[in-house]
Amino acid sequence: MIRALVADDQQAVRAGFAALLETQADIAVVGAAADGEEAVRQSREHRPDVVLMDIRMPVLDGIAATREICAASAGDGGPRVLVLTTFDLDEYVYDALQAGASGFLLKDAPPETLFEAVRVVAAGDALLAPGVTRRLIAEFARLRPSQRTRPEDLDVLTRRELEILGLVAAGLSNQEIADRLVLSNETVKTHVSHILRKLGLRDRAQAVVAAYESGLVVPGA
């Protein structure tokens, strides 16, 4: 059973998401929070698998709450955060990914997309569609460059792993990477797993951010 927590400052939105999720036999809503501080508290209390997190909330915003939740659960398989946004180029989505979110979902997405998103994130994968990765991550890395890590931070990766990390950051799916490099899908998945482990990253979302922040991938190139 997937345990979900819904955090949004609009009561109607919280109730709506909760009601939809409760229609699924494999998802249980264990809490609802009206602000980021409450989301952090309930996350500690209920230990959900997935937190659906609005960005703009009072007391503590969704980005700060995401950072606290992800930092508290680093390394122990704790809650994963699925950011809720009203439009797909929300300027704060990149910040949320930097804070540790595993992906994002439009608030007006169809119910089936919502259910699949929760299942994907709960399973430990990142919800970053290739097209979204190309547009959103590159655009905001270009507009709002952050403090870059040292290139040598990637020295632990093999040449093949660096190549695959670059393709992940470019928005290619595992199958597209496999086709381009003439590898099996399973081989690519194994390489991605090794990359995450070596760099101490939770998932594909963090790998994309790391590729840009290290300078391995140059936005717009």
KERO-944396 format. One line per field, with one value per residue: residue in three letters; residue number from 1; y, z, x of N, C-alpha, C in turn. Coordinates in Angstrom, 3 decimals, always signed. Example, Ala and Ser with C-alpha at 12.3 -4.5 7.8 and 13.67 -1.06 7.14 Angstrom:
<atoms>
rest (ala / ser) .
nr (1 / 2) .
nnorth (-5.690 / -2.250) .
nup (+7.800 / +7.080) .
neast (+13.190 / +12.850) .
canorth (-4.500 / -1.060) .
caup (+7.800 / +7.140) .
caeast (+12.300 / +13.670) .
cnorth (-3.300 / +0.030) .
cup (+7.800 / +7.870) .
ceast (+13.200 / +12.900) .
</atoms>
This chain:
<atoms>
rest (met / ile / arg / ala / leu / val / ala / asp / asp / gln / gln / ala / val / arg / ala / gly / phe / ala / ala / leu / leu / glu / thr / gln / ala / asp / ile / ala / val / val / gly / ala / ala / ala / asp / gly / glu / glu / ala / val / arg / gln / ser / arg / glu / his / arg / pro / asp / val / val / leu / met / asp / ile / arg / met / pro / val / leu / asp / gly / ile / ala / ala / thr / arg / glu / ile / cys / ala / ala / ser / ala / gly / asp / gly / gly / pro / arg / val / leu / val / leu / thr / thr / phe / asp / leu / asp / glu / tyr / val / tyr / asp / ala / leu / gln / ala / gly / ala / ser / gly / phe / leu / leu / lys / asp / ala / pro / pro / glu / thr / leu / phe / glu / ala / val / arg / val / val / ala / ala / gly / asp / ala / leu / leu / ala / pro / gly / val / thr / arg / arg / leu / ile / ala / glu / phe / ala / arg / leu / arg / pro / ser / gln / arg / thr / arg / pro / glu / asp / leu / asp / val / leu / thr / arg / arg / glu / leu / glu / ile / leu / gly / leu / val / ala / ala / gly / leu / ser / asn / gln / glu / ile / ala / asp / arg / leu / val / leu / ser / asn / glu / thr / val / lys / thr / his / val / ser / his / ile / leu / arg / lys / leu / gly / leu / arg / asp / arg / ala / gln / ala / val / val / ala / ala / tyr / glu / ser / gly / leu / val / val / pro / gly / ala) .
nr (1 / 2 / 3 / 4 / 5 / 6 / 7 / 8 / 9 / 10 / 11 / 12 / 13 / 14 / 15 / 16 / 17 / 18 / 19 / 20 / 21 / 22 / 23 / 24 / 25 / 26 / 27 / 28 / 29 / 30 / 31 / 32 / 33 / 34 / 35 / 36 / 37 / 38 / 39 / 40 / 41 / 42 / 43 / 44 / 45 / 46 / 47 / 48 / 49 / 50 / 51 / 52 / 53 / 54 / 55 / 56 / 57 / 58 / 59 / 60 / 61 / 62 / 63 / 64 / 65 / 66 / 67 / 68 / 69 / 70 / 71 / 72 / 73 / 74 / 75 / 76 / 77 / 78 / 79 / 80 / 81 / 82 / 83 / 84 / 85 / 86 / 87 / 88 / 89 / 90 / 91 / 92 / 93 / 94 / 95 / 96 / 97 / 98 / 99 / 100 / 101 / 102 / 103 / 104 / 105 / 106 / 107 / 108 / 109 / 110 / 111 / 112 / 113 / 114 / 115 / 116 / 117 / 118 / 119 / 120 / 121 / 122 / 123 / 124 / 125 / 126 / 127 / 128 / 129 / 130 / 131 / 132 / 133 / 134 / 135 / 136 / 137 / 138 / 139 / 140 / 141 / 142 / 143 / 144 / 145 / 146 / 147 / 148 / 149 / 150 / 151 / 152 / 153 / 154 / 155 / 156 / 157 / 158 / 159 / 160 / 161 / 162 / 163 / 164 / 165 / 166 / 167 / 168 / 169 / 170 / 171 / 172 / 173 / 174 / 175 / 176 / 177 / 178 / 179 / 180 / 181 / 182 / 183 / 184 / 185 / 186 / 187 / 188 / 189 / 190 / 191 / 192 / 193 / 194 / 195 / 196 / 197 / 198 / 199 / 200 / 201 / 202 / 203 / 204 / 205 / 206 / 207 / 208 / 209 / 210 / 211 / 212 / 213 / 214 / 215 / 216 / 217 / 218 / 219 / 220 / 221) .
nnorth (-1.197 / +2.168 / +5.007 / +8.216 / +11.762 / +14.850 / +18.142 / +21.334 / +24.716 / +25.348 / +24.383 / +23.044 / +21.969 / +20.213 / +18.417 / +17.477 / +16.143 / +14.209 / +12.763 / +11.697 / +10.081 / +8.223 / +6.592 / +4.592 / +1.270 / +0.663 / +2.872 / +4.947 / +7.765 / +9.411 / +11.774 / +15.377 / +18.580 / +22.098 / +23.954 / +24.448 / +23.950 / +22.353 / +20.213 / +19.180 / +18.420 / +16.493 / +14.687 / +13.646 / +12.455 / +10.639 / +9.267 / +9.010 / +7.493 / +9.019 / +12.521 / +14.883 / +17.966 / +21.314 / +24.357 / +27.118 / +28.126 / +29.196 / +30.170 / +28.132 / +27.664 / +25.468 / +24.645 / +24.997 / +23.255 / +20.859 / +20.586 / +20.210 / +17.820 / +15.983 / +16.136 / +15.174 / +12.551 / +11.481 / +8.846 / +6.902 / +5.925 / +7.408 / +9.595 / +10.566 / +13.396 / +14.836 / +17.407 / +19.803 / +21.818 / +24.719 / +25.363 / +24.233 / +25.437 / +26.607 / +28.837 / +27.992 / +25.283 / +24.144 / +24.914 / +23.372 / +20.801 / +20.935 / +21.036 / +18.476 / +17.189 / +14.603 / +14.912 / +16.467 / +17.525 / +18.603 / +20.490 / +20.252 / +17.825 / +14.771 / +12.334 / +9.658 / +10.184 / +11.390 / +9.218 / +7.423 / +8.941 / +9.105 / +6.407 / +5.900 / +7.592 / +6.602 / +4.130 / +4.696 / +5.909 / +8.730 / +11.381 / +12.703 / +13.656 / +13.158 / +15.341 / +17.427 / +17.536 / +18.449 / +21.031 / +22.418 / +22.025 / +22.754 / +25.374 / +26.792 / +26.331 / +27.783 / +30.394 / +30.848 / +30.276 / +28.223 / +27.836 / +26.143 / +22.752 / +21.226 / +20.118 / +17.857 / +16.409 / +14.510 / +12.587 / +10.011 / +8.577 / +6.373 / +6.645 / +5.825 / +6.011 / +8.764 / +9.591 / +8.518 / +9.836 / +12.433 / +12.127 / +11.453 / +13.874 / +15.401 / +14.735 / +12.264 / +9.122 / +5.910 / +3.923 / +5.384 / +6.164 / +3.653 / +2.882 / +4.810 / +4.321 / +1.742 / -0.334 / -2.602 / -2.086 / -2.855 / -2.792 / -0.046 / +0.813 / -0.355 / +1.047 / +3.628 / +3.208 / +2.688 / +5.184 / +6.822 / +5.660 / +6.024 / +8.811 / +9.441 / +10.015 / +10.354 / +9.787 / +9.877 / +12.516 / +14.072 / +13.402 / +14.674 / +17.374 / +17.421 / +16.970 / +19.343 / +21.239 / +20.522 / +21.220 / +19.404 / +19.190 / +21.786 / +24.285 / +24.835 / +24.103) .
nup (+0.000 / -0.919 / +0.833 / +1.101 / +1.384 / +1.288 / +0.500 / +0.462 / +0.289 / -0.278 / +0.651 / -0.886 / -2.953 / -1.576 / -0.539 / -2.892 / -4.255 / -2.313 / -2.228 / -4.819 / -4.819 / -2.868 / -4.174 / -5.263 / -4.933 / -4.084 / -2.859 / -0.023 / +1.728 / +4.151 / +5.440 / +5.464 / +4.683 / +5.343 / +5.059 / +4.590 / +6.923 / +8.426 / +6.700 / +6.885 / +9.574 / +9.631 / +7.852 / +9.281 / +11.306 / +10.102 / +8.154 / +5.206 / +1.902 / -0.361 / -0.827 / -1.875 / -2.964 / -2.812 / -4.164 / -3.520 / -0.467 / +2.777 / +5.855 / +5.719 / +2.704 / -0.172 / -1.297 / +0.699 / +2.565 / +1.165 / +1.037 / +3.754 / +4.338 / +2.566 / +3.357 / +5.946 / +5.511 / +4.071 / +2.703 / +4.067 / +2.729 / +2.950 / +2.736 / -0.578 / -2.677 / -4.625 / -6.629 / -6.887 / -9.393 / -11.160 / -13.750 / -16.473 / -16.730 / -14.383 / -12.452 / -10.083 / -10.068 / -10.814 / -8.629 / -6.700 / -7.506 / -7.077 / -4.348 / -3.713 / -4.671 / -6.384 / -8.783 / -10.798 / -11.046 / -12.956 / -11.669 / -12.910 / -14.130 / -15.597 / -13.692 / -13.990 / -14.708 / -12.394 / -10.571 / -11.706 / -11.503 / -8.718 / -8.178 / -9.695 / -8.469 / -5.865 / -6.296 / -6.482 / -8.690 / -10.885 / -11.765 / -14.505 / -17.450 / -20.676 / -22.553 / -20.852 / -19.232 / -21.068 / -21.705 / -19.264 / -17.242 / -18.619 / -19.408 / -16.971 / -15.687 / -17.304 / -17.071 / -14.362 / -13.112 / -10.756 / -7.928 / -9.092 / -8.885 / -8.457 / -11.434 / -11.070 / -9.251 / -10.532 / -11.141 / -10.219 / -11.914 / -14.748 / -18.200 / -19.864 / -18.098 / -17.639 / -20.180 / -20.377 / -18.251 / -19.245 / -21.377 / -20.050 / -18.754 / -20.957 / -21.539 / -22.559 / -22.636 / -20.985 / -22.959 / -25.306 / -24.895 / -24.898 / -27.555 / -28.941 / -28.078 / -28.716 / -26.863 / -24.439 / -22.929 / -20.274 / -19.619 / -19.719 / -17.626 / -15.505 / -15.604 / -14.993 / -12.388 / -11.159 / -11.478 / -9.863 / -7.357 / -7.045 / -7.014 / -4.882 / -5.092 / -5.034 / -7.105 / -10.634 / -11.113 / -9.438 / -10.614 / -13.084 / -12.288 / -11.073 / -13.265 / -14.727 / -12.818 / -12.346 / -14.640 / -16.628 / -18.557 / -20.659 / -20.513 / -23.220 / -25.076) .
neast (+0.840 / +0.621 / +1.495 / +0.246 / +0.706 / -0.910 / -0.153 / -1.258 / -2.285 / -4.887 / -8.012 / -9.954 / -8.468 / -6.752 / -8.660 / -9.767 / -7.621 / -7.058 / -9.478 / -9.546 / -7.215 / -7.882 / -9.642 / -8.215 / -7.135 / -4.580 / -3.512 / -3.272 / -4.378 / -2.680 / -2.518 / -3.109 / -1.969 / -1.911 / +0.064 / +3.649 / +5.128 / +3.427 / +3.333 / +5.919 / +5.921 / +3.816 / +4.875 / +7.022 / +5.572 / +3.711 / +5.146 / +4.917 / +4.972 / +4.957 / +4.903 / +2.684 / +3.309 / +2.509 / +3.863 / +3.643 / +2.941 / +1.771 / +3.531 / +5.687 / +7.247 / +6.720 / +9.155 / +11.122 / +10.000 / +10.169 / +12.945 / +13.560 / +12.177 / +13.383 / +16.056 / +15.908 / +15.267 / +17.300 / +19.068 / +17.648 / +15.506 / +13.186 / +10.235 / +9.252 / +9.132 / +6.615 / +6.127 / +3.540 / +2.212 / +0.963 / +1.501 / +3.576 / +6.080 / +6.790 / +8.614 / +9.702 / +10.014 / +12.480 / +14.010 / +12.759 / +13.456 / +16.195 / +16.071 / +15.461 / +13.206 / +11.398 / +10.185 / +7.578 / +4.138 / +1.398 / -1.297 / -3.753 / -3.723 / -4.966 / -6.887 / -5.842 / -3.219 / -2.297 / -2.488 / -0.647 / +1.667 / +2.072 / +2.523 / +4.849 / +6.774 / +6.686 / +7.767 / +10.378 / +11.418 / +12.035 / +9.878 / +10.143 / +9.422 / +10.859 / +10.574 / +9.845 / +12.094 / +14.033 / +13.043 / +12.370 / +14.451 / +16.834 / +16.208 / +15.844 / +18.220 / +19.829 / +18.784 / +18.921 / +21.574 / +23.184 / +25.405 / +28.079 / +29.199 / +32.442 / +34.066 / +35.626 / +34.239 / +32.839 / +34.622 / +34.535 / +33.027 / +32.866 / +33.976 / +31.888 / +29.726 / +29.686 / +28.980 / +26.401 / +25.130 / +25.157 / +23.384 / +21.051 / +20.593 / +20.096 / +17.593 / +16.876 / +15.201 / +15.643 / +15.391 / +15.825 / +18.453 / +19.651 / +19.166 / +20.661 / +23.295 / +23.622 / +23.013 / +21.560 / +18.357 / +18.317 / +21.022 / +21.530 / +19.864 / +21.240 / +23.675 / +22.718 / +21.842 / +24.313 / +25.510 / +23.884 / +24.390 / +27.192 / +27.395 / +25.885 / +23.152 / +19.559 / +17.730 / +16.761 / +16.004 / +17.658 / +20.051 / +19.922 / +19.959 / +22.497 / +24.153 / +23.911 / +24.742 / +27.355 / +28.559 / +28.877 / +26.925 / +26.022 / +23.685 / +21.515 / +23.366) .
canorth (+0.000 / +3.430 / +5.991 / +9.543 / +12.965 / +15.943 / +19.451 / +22.448 / +25.671 / +25.460 / +23.228 / +22.319 / +21.211 / +19.093 / +17.445 / +16.877 / +15.165 / +13.109 / +11.958 / +10.945 / +9.044 / +7.205 / +5.670 / +3.551 / +0.213 / +0.556 / +4.155 / +5.423 / +9.117 / +9.342 / +13.101 / +16.544 / +19.728 / +23.377 / +24.772 / +23.659 / +23.519 / +21.227 / +19.097 / +18.602 / +17.748 / +15.288 / +13.735 / +12.953 / +11.681 / +9.571 / +8.560 / +8.625 / +7.128 / +10.144 / +13.774 / +15.765 / +19.243 / +22.578 / +25.205 / +28.382 / +27.914 / +30.096 / +29.715 / +27.571 / +27.344 / +24.079 / +24.350 / +24.824 / +22.034 / +19.743 / +20.472 / +19.634 / +16.427 / +15.163 / +16.098 / +14.335 / +11.140 / +11.106 / +7.573 / +5.896 / +5.547 / +8.119 / +10.132 / +11.225 / +14.553 / +15.091 / +18.809 / +20.183 / +23.153 / +25.101 / +25.396 / +23.375 / +26.167 / +27.316 / +29.176 / +27.389 / +23.833 / +23.793 / +25.038 / +22.224 / +19.645 / +21.107 / +20.775 / +17.033 / +16.621 / +13.533 / +15.219 / +17.391 / +17.169 / +19.717 / +20.312 / +19.892 / +16.558 / +13.818 / +11.431 / +8.525 / +10.690 / +11.555 / +7.902 / +6.879 / +9.740 / +8.669 / +5.054 / +5.995 / +8.186 / +5.672 / +3.008 / +5.119 / +6.511 / +10.162 / +11.730 / +13.756 / +13.276 / +13.660 / +16.665 / +18.358 / +17.676 / +19.300 / +22.419 / +23.056 / +22.025 / +23.551 / +26.781 / +27.453 / +26.290 / +28.886 / +31.675 / +31.011 / +29.371 / +28.143 / +27.551 / +24.865 / +21.886 / +21.083 / +19.048 / +16.632 / +15.654 / +13.413 / +11.709 / +8.634 / +7.927 / +5.913 / +7.415 / +5.426 / +6.571 / +10.194 / +9.717 / +8.230 / +10.925 / +13.552 / +11.853 / +11.565 / +15.300 / +15.958 / +14.398 / +10.987 / +8.009 / +4.777 / +3.247 / +6.248 / +6.050 / +2.323 / +2.899 / +5.649 / +3.733 / +0.324 / -1.135 / -3.066 / -1.224 / -3.302 / -2.298 / +1.375 / +0.922 / -0.703 / +2.184 / +4.725 / +2.836 / +2.885 / +6.632 / +7.321 / +5.167 / +6.651 / +10.237 / +9.606 / +10.672 / +9.568 / +9.351 / +10.481 / +13.969 / +14.638 / +13.190 / +15.746 / +18.598 / +17.291 / +17.096 / +20.765 / +22.010 / +20.177 / +21.720 / +18.320 / +19.616 / +23.234 / +24.627 / +25.438 / +23.580) .
caup (+0.000 / -1.000 / +1.783 / +0.507 / +2.141 / +0.366 / +1.101 / -0.378 / +1.174 / -0.639 / +1.201 / -1.958 / -3.685 / -0.710 / -0.482 / -4.212 / -4.474 / -1.359 / -2.658 / -6.009 / -4.449 / -2.064 / -5.052 / -5.714 / -3.933 / -3.617 / -2.313 / +1.163 / +2.136 / +5.597 / +6.033 / +4.607 / +5.333 / +4.752 / +4.847 / +4.550 / +8.268 / +8.774 / +5.842 / +7.486 / +10.830 / +9.327 / +7.196 / +10.366 / +12.096 / +9.365 / +7.291 / +3.922 / +0.815 / -1.305 / -0.411 / -2.968 / -2.353 / -3.510 / -3.977 / -2.854 / +0.743 / +3.873 / +6.980 / +5.122 / +1.337 / -0.574 / -1.572 / +1.996 / +3.165 / +0.419 / +1.467 / +5.101 / +4.288 / +1.878 / +4.174 / +7.112 / +5.128 / +3.198 / +2.965 / +4.762 / +1.927 / +3.470 / +1.780 / -1.814 / -2.902 / -5.957 / -6.591 / -7.613 / -9.964 / -12.000 / -15.154 / -16.585 / -16.660 / -13.104 / -12.189 / -8.848 / -10.178 / -10.785 / -7.237 / -5.967 / -7.853 / -6.340 / -2.932 / -3.516 / -5.200 / -7.366 / -10.016 / -10.603 / -11.680 / -13.124 / -10.835 / -13.719 / -14.818 / -15.457 / -12.548 / -14.264 / -14.674 / -10.969 / -9.962 / -12.228 / -10.949 / -7.337 / -8.218 / -10.220 / -7.454 / -4.735 / -6.683 / -6.423 / -9.938 / -10.968 / -12.725 / -15.379 / -18.845 / -21.487 / -23.094 / -19.733 / -18.847 / -22.031 / -21.653 / -17.956 / -16.568 / -19.378 / -19.399 / -15.703 / -15.393 / -18.079 / -16.543 / -12.949 / -12.805 / -9.325 / -7.629 / -9.722 / -8.176 / -9.196 / -12.437 / -10.586 / -8.440 / -11.366 / -11.479 / -9.818 / -12.989 / -15.918 / -19.406 / -20.313 / -17.164 / -17.930 / -21.425 / -20.084 / -17.420 / -20.139 / -22.166 / -19.113 / -18.552 / -22.204 / -21.607 / -23.220 / -21.813 / -21.013 / -24.247 / -26.302 / -24.656 / -25.365 / -29.024 / -29.426 / -27.740 / -29.106 / -25.646 / -24.031 / -21.954 / -18.944 / -19.401 / -19.427 / -16.273 / -14.586 / -15.591 / -14.272 / -10.966 / -10.701 / -11.412 / -8.662 / -6.167 / -6.935 / -6.726 / -3.685 / -5.496 / -4.778 / -8.297 / -11.920 / -11.025 / -8.877 / -11.583 / -14.072 / -11.657 / -10.864 / -14.563 / -15.059 / -11.824 / -12.455 / -15.901 / -17.611 / -19.617 / -20.708 / -20.980 / -24.534 / -26.005) .
caeast (+0.000 / +1.358 / +0.994 / +0.412 / +0.382 / -1.221 / +0.127 / -1.697 / -2.954 / -6.300 / -8.724 / -10.636 / -7.447 / -6.356 / -9.765 / -9.936 / -6.558 / -7.229 / -10.622 / -9.137 / -6.250 / -8.551 / -10.382 / -7.298 / -6.983 / -3.190 / -3.058 / -3.992 / -3.995 / -2.443 / -2.524 / -3.298 / -1.347 / -2.295 / +1.256 / +4.868 / +5.535 / +2.565 / +3.730 / +7.128 / +5.530 / +3.044 / +5.773 / +7.741 / +4.615 / +3.030 / +6.100 / +4.312 / +5.892 / +4.958 / +4.277 / +2.295 / +3.684 / +2.317 / +5.039 / +3.306 / +2.153 / +2.165 / +4.356 / +6.898 / +6.850 / +6.914 / +10.568 / +11.778 / +9.462 / +10.765 / +14.345 / +13.582 / +11.719 / +14.377 / +17.271 / +15.648 / +15.132 / +18.413 / +19.718 / +16.847 / +14.344 / +12.021 / +9.264 / +9.678 / +8.269 / +6.083 / +5.728 / +2.328 / +2.354 / -0.172 / +1.904 / +4.762 / +7.342 / +6.819 / +10.013 / +10.179 / +10.144 / +13.895 / +14.434 / +12.229 / +14.287 / +17.443 / +15.789 / +15.341 / +11.966 / +11.597 / +9.478 / +6.476 / +2.875 / +0.477 / -2.488 / -4.918 / -3.485 / -6.070 / -6.727 / -4.956 / -1.845 / -1.999 / -2.267 / +0.601 / +2.756 / +2.288 / +3.108 / +6.211 / +7.630 / +6.743 / +8.629 / +11.770 / +11.843 / +11.767 / +8.840 / +10.630 / +9.230 / +11.978 / +10.311 / +9.875 / +13.493 / +14.725 / +12.585 / +12.382 / +15.750 / +17.797 / +15.822 / +16.079 / +19.648 / +20.398 / +18.330 / +19.254 / +22.686 / +23.489 / +26.801 / +28.412 / +30.130 / +33.683 / +33.997 / +36.266 / +33.293 / +32.343 / +35.746 / +34.245 / +32.279 / +33.608 / +33.667 / +30.549 / +28.751 / +29.596 / +28.219 / +24.995 / +24.625 / +24.905 / +22.182 / +19.923 / +20.365 / +19.573 / +16.176 / +16.614 / +14.748 / +16.572 / +15.314 / +16.471 / +19.895 / +20.033 / +19.182 / +21.759 / +24.594 / +23.553 / +23.064 / +20.237 / +17.694 / +18.726 / +22.383 / +21.426 / +19.319 / +22.315 / +24.597 / +22.073 / +21.887 / +25.688 / +25.732 / +23.207 / +25.084 / +28.513 / +27.267 / +25.076 / +21.907 / +18.351 / +17.011 / +17.080 / +15.833 / +18.875 / +21.127 / +19.804 / +20.438 / +23.949 / +24.824 / +23.970 / +25.490 / +28.768 / +29.084 / +28.971 / +26.020 / +25.870 / +22.338 / +21.398 / +24.368) .
cnorth (+1.248 / +4.451 / +7.397 / +10.649 / +14.090 / +17.273 / +20.552 / +23.410 / +25.888 / +24.197 / +22.395 / +21.451 / +19.998 / +18.009 / +16.733 / +15.820 / +13.951 / +12.185 / +11.112 / +9.784 / +7.908 / +6.250 / +4.502 / +2.535 / +0.162 / +1.854 / +4.556 / +6.816 / +9.138 / +10.713 / +14.184 / +17.761 / +21.012 / +24.322 / +23.886 / +23.142 / +22.311 / +19.993 / +18.393 / +17.815 / +16.444 / +14.231 / +12.941 / +12.015 / +10.463 / +8.748 / +8.097 / +8.186 / +8.293 / +11.351 / +14.577 / +17.183 / +20.435 / +23.466 / +26.449 / +28.134 / +28.857 / +29.386 / +29.197 / +27.150 / +25.908 / +23.696 / +24.107 / +23.545 / +20.797 / +19.507 / +19.812 / +18.156 / +15.530 / +15.053 / +15.165 / +12.860 / +10.660 / +9.786 / +6.524 / +5.508 / +6.206 / +8.680 / +10.748 / +12.301 / +14.706 / +16.501 / +19.050 / +21.607 / +23.440 / +25.230 / +24.810 / +24.116 / +27.082 / +27.568 / +28.496 / +25.884 / +23.407 / +23.872 / +23.839 / +20.968 / +19.729 / +20.760 / +19.288 / +16.401 / +15.589 / +13.773 / +16.188 / +16.989 / +18.411 / +19.449 / +19.894 / +18.616 / +15.618 / +12.864 / +10.276 / +8.950 / +10.894 / +10.220 / +7.313 / +7.626 / +9.291 / +7.292 / +5.079 / +6.519 / +7.258 / +4.504 / +3.396 / +5.734 / +8.002 / +10.432 / +12.947 / +13.283 / +13.880 / +15.067 / +17.739 / +18.599 / +18.641 / +20.761 / +23.061 / +23.130 / +22.905 / +25.033 / +27.455 / +27.324 / +27.446 / +30.237 / +31.923 / +30.061 / +29.388 / +27.928 / +26.178 / +24.051 / +21.788 / +19.944 / +17.741 / +15.823 / +14.468 / +12.419 / +10.252 / +7.866 / +7.488 / +6.777 / +7.098 / +6.022 / +8.073 / +10.440 / +9.525 / +9.318 / +12.138 / +13.362 / +11.892 / +13.043 / +15.979 / +15.587 / +13.091 / +9.949 / +6.893 / +4.089 / +4.065 / +6.208 / +4.712 / +2.283 / +3.681 / +4.982 / +2.254 / -0.573 / -1.662 / -2.092 / -1.571 / -2.810 / -0.820 / +1.578 / +0.630 / +0.444 / +3.345 / +4.447 / +3.051 / +4.373 / +7.201 / +6.912 / +5.887 / +8.124 / +10.514 / +10.317 / +9.747 / +8.987 / +10.139 / +12.006 / +14.626 / +14.474 / +14.286 / +17.048 / +18.552 / +17.481 / +18.554 / +21.525 / +21.708 / +20.755 / +20.640 / +18.637 / +21.121 / +23.581 / +25.318 / +24.893 / +22.439) .
cup (+0.000 / -0.069 / +1.242 / +1.468 / +1.140 / +1.080 / +0.119 / +0.499 / +0.829 / -0.217 / +0.119 / -2.746 / -2.873 / -0.725 / -1.815 / -4.507 / -3.562 / -1.799 / -3.874 / -5.638 / -3.684 / -2.914 / -5.504 / -4.598 / -3.338 / -3.040 / -1.120 / +1.517 / +3.662 / +6.250 / +4.998 / +5.357 / +4.586 / +4.552 / +4.945 / +5.897 / +8.715 / +7.950 / +6.411 / +8.738 / +10.545 / +8.625 / +8.235 / +11.114 / +11.366 / +8.440 / +5.980 / +2.931 / -0.150 / -0.672 / -1.669 / -2.428 / -3.268 / -3.231 / -3.151 / -1.675 / +1.836 / +4.920 / +6.490 / +3.713 / +0.969 / -0.840 / -0.269 / +2.675 / +2.486 / +0.876 / +2.849 / +5.086 / +3.669 / +2.683 / +5.362 / +6.767 / +4.238 / +3.640 / +3.635 / +4.006 / +2.390 / +2.379 / +0.552 / -2.139 / -4.381 / -5.929 / -7.449 / -8.128 / -10.925 / -13.468 / -15.293 / -16.655 / -15.437 / -12.725 / -10.955 / -8.947 / -10.128 / -9.362 / -6.420 / -6.264 / -7.143 / -4.858 / -2.649 / -4.028 / -6.274 / -8.670 / -9.755 / -11.447 / -11.794 / -12.323 / -11.633 / -14.517 / -14.612 / -14.281 / -12.808 / -14.251 / -13.235 / -10.324 / -10.407 / -11.655 / -9.527 / -7.316 / -8.687 / -9.150 / -6.250 / -5.026 / -6.712 / -7.699 / -9.899 / -12.036 / -13.517 / -16.809 / -19.674 / -22.024 / -22.025 / -19.294 / -19.773 / -21.868 / -20.300 / -17.344 / -17.309 / -19.300 / -18.076 / -15.208 / -16.124 / -17.452 / -15.122 / -12.562 / -11.320 / -9.140 / -8.177 / -8.846 / -9.013 / -10.208 / -11.933 / -9.668 / -9.214 / -11.728 / -11.120 / -10.914 / -14.124 / -17.121 / -19.914 / -19.405 / -17.365 / -19.181 / -21.176 / -19.217 / -18.283 / -20.953 / -21.303 / -18.931 / -19.795 / -22.423 / -22.299 / -22.212 / -21.874 / -22.371 / -25.343 / -26.145 / -25.176 / -26.886 / -29.553 / -29.218 / -28.120 / -27.887 / -25.365 / -23.016 / -20.543 / -18.610 / -19.037 / -18.005 / -15.237 / -14.462 / -14.791 / -12.766 / -10.384 / -10.544 / -10.135 / -7.401 / -5.972 / -6.537 / -5.496 / -3.948 / -5.293 / -6.047 / -9.525 / -11.879 / -10.491 / -9.825 / -12.642 / -13.511 / -11.497 / -12.174 / -14.977 / -14.098 / -11.877 / -13.704 / -16.936 / -18.817 / -19.532 / -21.269 / -22.343 / -25.543 / -26.811) .
ceast (+0.876 / +0.708 / +1.299 / -0.005 / +0.173 / -1.007 / -0.232 / -2.478 / -4.425 / -7.046 / -9.390 / -9.662 / -7.009 / -7.423 / -9.930 / -8.891 / -6.732 / -8.358 / -10.275 / -8.215 / -6.901 / -9.405 / -9.523 / -7.024 / -5.578 / -2.643 / -3.920 / -3.479 / -3.881 / -2.425 / -2.740 / -2.785 / -1.687 / -1.111 / +2.490 / +5.311 / +4.715 / +2.923 / +4.962 / +6.770 / +4.788 / +3.894 / +6.563 / +6.803 / +4.079 / +3.944 / +5.449 / +5.389 / +6.061 / +4.272 / +3.963 / +2.384 / +3.415 / +3.535 / +4.713 / +2.368 / +2.635 / +3.022 / +5.709 / +6.528 / +7.229 / +8.357 / +11.317 / +11.303 / +10.045 / +12.198 / +14.437 / +13.215 / +12.781 / +15.669 / +17.089 / +15.621 / +16.264 / +19.033 / +18.864 / +15.571 / +13.068 / +11.131 / +9.918 / +8.652 / +7.910 / +5.499 / +4.486 / +2.496 / +1.211 / +0.196 / +3.304 / +6.094 / +7.370 / +8.282 / +10.575 / +10.399 / +11.605 / +14.435 / +13.971 / +13.040 / +15.631 / +17.258 / +15.598 / +14.073 / +12.269 / +10.851 / +8.354 / +5.277 / +2.005 / -0.792 / -3.716 / -4.710 / -4.674 / -5.821 / -5.759 / -3.490 / -1.394 / -1.661 / -0.925 / +1.799 / +3.095 / +2.953 / +4.563 / +7.166 / +7.771 / +7.679 / +10.104 / +12.285 / +11.527 / +10.735 / +9.297 / +10.488 / +10.360 / +11.759 / +10.370 / +11.314 / +14.213 / +14.342 / +12.844 / +13.773 / +16.751 / +17.481 / +16.159 / +17.505 / +20.342 / +20.046 / +18.804 / +20.378 / +22.998 / +24.991 / +27.153 / +29.364 / +31.401 / +33.554 / +34.592 / +35.366 / +32.730 / +33.440 / +35.489 / +33.517 / +33.204 / +33.233 / +32.265 / +29.469 / +28.580 / +28.763 / +26.727 / +24.386 / +24.303 / +23.641 / +20.932 / +19.562 / +19.808 / +18.117 / +15.859 / +16.141 / +15.784 / +16.573 / +15.993 / +17.986 / +20.406 / +20.136 / +20.373 / +23.112 / +24.695 / +23.804 / +21.673 / +19.665 / +18.158 / +20.135 / +22.369 / +20.899 / +20.395 / +23.310 / +24.006 / +22.094 / +23.277 / +26.003 / +25.123 / +23.961 / +26.420 / +28.430 / +26.414 / +23.766 / +20.724 / +17.756 / +17.439 / +16.957 / +17.099 / +20.058 / +21.113 / +20.356 / +21.959 / +24.708 / +24.950 / +24.866 / +26.984 / +29.417 / +29.258 / +28.100 / +25.853 / +24.504 / +22.376 / +22.387 / +23.779) .
</atoms>
